[in-house]
Amino acid sequence: MPHTPSEDTATDRTALVVVAHPRPDSLTAHIARLTTRRLTGAGYRIDLLDLAADGFDPRMTEADLPDWNNREKTYSPEVESHMRRVLAADVIVAVFPVYWMHAPAILKGWIDRVWNYGFAYGRSKPRLAGKRMLWLGLAGAADDDELVGIMQQSLSAQLDDGIAYYCGMAHSSVGLLAGAEEKPQRVDAEGNLRLDEALTGATRDAHYAALEAKATGFVDDFVAGDRVAA
Ligand SMILES: Cc1cc2nc3c(=O)[nH]c(=O)nc-3n(C[C@H](O)[C@H](O)[C@H](O)COP(=O)(O)O)c2cc1C
């Protein structure tokens, strides 16, 4: 039975929603707004972090490199302020386009700089312990492209195991939204990228409605899991 967040909105929890796309009219930004509405409806306070709009620089700086001899290091003021936002969040939802089967550079750089030594890892009790994470990745590959299964495994290994669980988070999952392009992409047996015919009319509407429903399902399942754990 689908979960209906409006039934009980008694949470007193904060969700940090991290958006990693340069265009506010992108499908990624649209799914981020849908996610935010869903979380708000379920009673979360929202802290919206739009990395591109904020001009976040993903490049590592000397000030933000770990000092392996000092886990109490004070990092740059920008990074320290991001750390406070991460600490204040009970759950974190990142919404991003999949680039080369990875998180895009701006999101990866946010993790590199902010989820730093002595803060996110390197302590017997990690500061992120108990937090819950959802990674919502949009991908241009067609839903039935065989690469999608590999992409799911690869993203889960990088993001769930390599980052969230390494930092002691209580739960992490990757919601992969394939078929994000109007011309679904697939790689043929010879390794050539093939673009399908552009979706139009009712087929297009149904396609994006299904993608939205899938995104909503990921968010609702995540919220339901948070309720059980809280
Ligand atoms: C640099 C770059 C790399 C990409 N790599 C992948 C990829 O590895 N797999 C995939 O399915 N789609 C890939 N895509 C397609 C994007 O995932 C797709 O364009 C995006 O999710 C569509 O959402 P948007 O309209 O919000 O940008 C890539 C796109 C770009 C620009």
The ligand as a Tripos MOL2 file, in Angstrom:
@<TRIPOS>MOLECULE
LIG
   31    33     1     0     0
SMALL
NO_CHARGES

@<TRIPOS>ATOM
      1 C1         28.9920   14.9170  -18.5720 C.3       1 LIG1
      2 C2         27.8040   14.0150  -18.6600 C.ar      1 LIG1
      3 C3         27.9660   12.6710  -18.3600 C.ar      1 LIG1
      4 C4         26.8630   11.8070  -18.3930 C.ar      1 LIG1
      5 N1         27.0470   10.4910  -18.0430 N.ar      1 LIG1
      6 C5         25.9810    9.6570  -18.0160 C.ar      1 LIG1
      7 C6         26.1360    8.3030  -17.6230 C.ar      1 LIG1
      8 O1         27.2060    7.8350  -17.2730 O.2       1 LIG1
      9 N2         25.0300    7.5130  -17.6570 N.ar      1 LIG1
     10 C7         23.8040    7.9910  -18.0230 C.ar      1 LIG1
     11 O2         22.8380    7.2300  -18.0180 O.2       1 LIG1
     12 N3         23.6230    9.2770  -18.3740 N.ar      1 LIG1
     13 C8         24.6840   10.1130  -18.3820 C.ar      1 LIG1
     14 N4         24.5100   11.4330  -18.7470 N.ar      1 LIG1
     15 C9         23.1430   11.9360  -19.0210 C.3       1 LIG1
     16 C10        22.5790   12.6440  -17.7860 C.3       1 LIG1
     17 O3         22.4660   11.7620  -16.7040 O.3       1 LIG1
     18 C11        21.2220   13.2370  -18.1450 C.3       1 LIG1
     19 O4         21.4480   14.1790  -19.1770 O.3       1 LIG1
     20 C12        20.5620   13.9550  -16.9730 C.3       1 LIG1
     21 O5         20.2780   13.0640  -15.9320 O.3       1 LIG1
     22 C13        19.2530   14.6040  -17.4310 C.3       1 LIG1
     23 O6         18.7710   15.4040  -16.3730 O.3       1 LIG1
     24 P1         18.7900   17.0110  -16.5000 P.3       1 LIG1
     25 O7         17.8650   17.3440  -17.6460 O.co2     1 LIG1
     26 O8         18.3020   17.4820  -15.1810 O.co2     1 LIG1
     27 O9         20.2130   17.4180  -16.7850 O.co2     1 LIG1
     28 C14        25.5880   12.3040  -18.7480 C.ar      1 LIG1
     29 C15        25.4410   13.6610  -19.0720 C.ar      1 LIG1
     30 C16        26.5300   14.5110  -19.0350 C.ar      1 LIG1
     31 C17        26.3310   15.9660  -19.3820 C.3       1 LIG1
@<TRIPOS>BOND
     1     1     2 1
     2     2     3 ar
     3     2    30 ar
     4     3     4 ar
     5     4     5 ar
     6     4    28 ar
     7     5     6 ar
     8     6     7 ar
     9     6    13 1
    10     7     8 2
    11     7     9 ar
    12     9    10 ar
    13    10    11 2
    14    10    12 ar
    15    12    13 ar
    16    13    14 ar
    17    14    15 1
    18    14    28 ar
    19    15    16 1
    20    16    17 1
    21    16    18 1
    22    18    19 1
    23    18    20 1
    24    20    21 1
    25    20    22 1
    26    22    23 1
    27    23    24 1
    28    24    25 2
    29    24    26 1
    30    24    27 1
    31    28    29 ar
    32    29    30 ar
    33    30    31 1
@<TRIPOS>SUBSTRUCTURE
     1 LIG1         1 GROUP 0 **** ****
